[in-house]
Amino acid sequence: MNTQKSKFAFEEAKKYIPGGVNSPVRAFSNVGDHPLFISRADGSRIFDIDGNEYIDYVGSWGPMLLGHAYKKVVEAVKAAAEGSPSFGAPCLDETRLAKCICDIVDGVELVRMVNSGTEATMSAIRLARGFTGRDIIVKFEGCYHGHSDSLLIKAGSGALTFGSASSAGVVAELAKYTLVLPYNDIGALEAAFSQMGEKIAGVIVEPVAGNMGVIPPADGFLRTIERLCRENGSVFIADEVMTGFRVSPSGAAGLYGIKPDIITFGKIIGGGLPVGAYGGRRDIMEYISPTGPVYQAGTLSGNPLAMAAGLAQLTELKENPHIYGKLEESGAYLEKGLTEAAEAACVDVRINRVGSMLSVFFTDVDVTDFNTACRSDAEKFKRYFNAMLRRGIYLAPSQFESVFISAAHTREDLDKTINAAYESMREI
């Protein structure tokens, strides 16, 4: 497989862009010497600048649920662009998209549009603190909620110690307001609320972890968060930037029967364009300026192109709920095929899946939290990634990311992927 044009493009990019990329995982630093530069995509396929074709399981990291260049989404964006890419003023599609989200997701009464998932979670945290008048936020080890300072915090040395900054440039003083607990650990969560419940402004969680690989919530974990927040007057924030409108028509909240106070959205609600949103209970959301004292603003928030794309995609999903049945069927089929491929090659793996999200962990222990995820063999994943890439399968270039299946993936695509896995597993 010739990727010389991509290699040259990467060297050129490094002259003008830090590390040659605008998001670190794209650099392929954990799996190879250079990333692929993509020229176009269609349906389940992407094409690099060298002319190579791949079955794509990254899907722009989740947004492309209907597949790349989906006709109705593209047409909506074209129509919106003809009216101008931006106004900096209200447009009707902002209200239409907000109404669509409120109609679909139980408990979301008001929605504020922003420009990214990071902005959504950052704003939700500020809102929780402003609404409660408290400072402490609880998050879970391995869950990623964007790169705002308050959330780039790693776990402390003990179960109930505050975290420390996980990036240079994050003021250490901020870490004392973030308590990092093990994901899926109900006991640690109950102990935290027992000791400092009256100080906790809110709890933020990925209902299905997707940034340490896919890890489903343990039985009772999400309901415990919900109950403890209710009992202590804290705000329950579900970060559904990844899972929203993917794991079910109403996201993880609908799938697991929970009712968070605030839900953050992104990815799918923009149809592939930069977007984010947060929404929830009316009394909480009305604390946002201009109706309340919590300030948040954005020049390009509610951008007409993103609103048109998101509305087209959500409308298509709402009108065709059978798509979720197809996604579940495809996910189960791929999971079974990959499991059998690993067994045939005598390779230890654990495959976690929720709907159309899936991760293959190269380990012999069940993966239920950050610690068990970290026991996976990163070198085996690197060899697997490259073996699959040579066979035309484009996976996320990290052990700790998700496979994203789209409605555009056909049975033929899945069979080709499974056959590639049979061959690749034997090589590692």
Secondary structure, 3 states (H helix, E strand, C coil): CCCHHHHHHHHHHCCCCHHHCCCHHHHCCCCCCCCCCEEEEEECEEEECCCCEEEECCHHHCCCCCCECCHHHHHHHHHHHHCCCCCCCCCHHHHHHHHHHHHHCCCCCEEEEECCHHHHHHHHHHHHHHHHCCCEEEEECCCCCCCCHHHCEECCCCCCCECEECCCCCCHHHHHHEEEECCCCHHHHHHHHHHHHHHEEEEEECCCECCCCCECCCCCHHHHHHHHHHHHCCEEEEECCCCCCCCCCCHHHHHHCCCCCEEEEEHHHHCCCCCEEEEECHHHHCCECCCCCECCCCCCCCCHHHHHHHHHHHHHHHHCCHHHHHHHHHHHHHHHHHHHHHHHCCCCCEEEEECCEEEEECCCCCCCCHHHHCCCCHHHHHHHHHHHHHCCEECCCCCCCCEECCCCCCHHHHHHHHHHHHHHHHHC
